[in-house]
Amino acid sequence: MKLPIIADNRGDVLVFNSINSAECYLEPIDVRNGEYEVFDSNGALIKATVWQDPNGIDRTKLIHDQDETTPPDAAKLREKLISYLAEVGECLPEDVSLGEMIAKVSAYSGVE
């Protein structure tokens, strides 16, 4: 998984600088309900699952969900980021890189 991690909750986009921060922030009940679509910064799909720790507490776990032959879906991630940025009033040039988009979204929705 290439950081940062990007989680889309039906148009509300969150950016996490570590896997641990994403796993701690994404609530297990929301993960179970399929609330999030999660990507790494290349557009690779990340699977969010729920497990129970030794104390019986539900925890979120992120797992790289693509094999080596499946290319990342950068176009899908790009669409989500463009949509989010439009919602917050940001218009970007068409030639802006995915990394620049993620940085811009992070300024609005970065969680750490």
N, C-alpha and C positions, 0 to 999 in steps of 0.2 A: 504494500500500500504506500502510495506516495502522498506525503503530507502537503498541504492540510487536507482534512476530511470535510466534505461538504454534505450537509443533510438538508433535504427538501421536505418540508411538511406542508404539502398542498399549496406551494407558492411562497411560504415563509422559509427563507433559506438561512441556515446557520453554518458558520465556518469554525472549525476546531483545529488548533495547532498541534494537537496530539491525539492519539487513539484513546488514551486514558481519559482525557477530558471529554471526548465524545461519548465514550461508554458511560461515564459518570453522569453526564447531562441528559442523555436520551433515556427517558423513563421506560422501564420494562412494560408497563401497561400500554403505553403508546406504541412500543415496538410490537407487542403482541397484536395490537389492532391494525398493524400495517400503516401507521401514520407517516412513516419516513421512507424516503428513497435516498440512499446514501452512496456517495461517490468518493473516490480519491481525486487528487488534483489533475490526474490524467483523464478522468472520465470513467475509470474502471468502477463497475458496480461493486459495492460492499454490502454483504449480507448482515443485517442486524438480527441477532437472536437473543433469547433470554435463557439464563441458567440460574440455578440456585447455589449460593455459596454454602459452606459448611454450617452456617447458622440458619439456613433455610430462607435467606433473604434473596429475592429475585434481583438479578444483575443483568445488565446489557452487555453483550459481547459482539464485537465487529469482526467479521471474517471475510477475507478477500474471496469474492464469489465468482471469479473468472479463472478459467484454466489458461495455460500459456498460449493456446491457439486462438482465444477469443480476444479481439482487439477492444480497447476501451471505447466507450461511446461518448467521445468528447463533444459531438454535435448535440446530443441529448442534454448533457450538462450545460453546454453553452446556451441552449434555449432556455433552460431554467434560470440561469444567471441573468440573461437579457430580460426575461420577464420580471424577475425580482427587481432589477435595477430600474426598469421602467416604472414599476409601482412606487419606488421611492423617489422618482423624478430625475433619474440619471439617464442621459442619452449618451451613448458611446459611439465612436466611429466604427464602421463595419470591420475595419482591419485590426481592431484591438485583439490582443492575444488572450488566450484562456487564462494565463497567469495574471495578466493585468485585470481581467474581470474578477477573478477570485480575490485579488487584493482590494478592489473597489467594494465588493460585497462584504468582505471582512471588516472594512471600515464601518459599515452599518450594522453588521450582525455577528461580528467575531465574538466568540464566547471565551476563548483561551482554553 
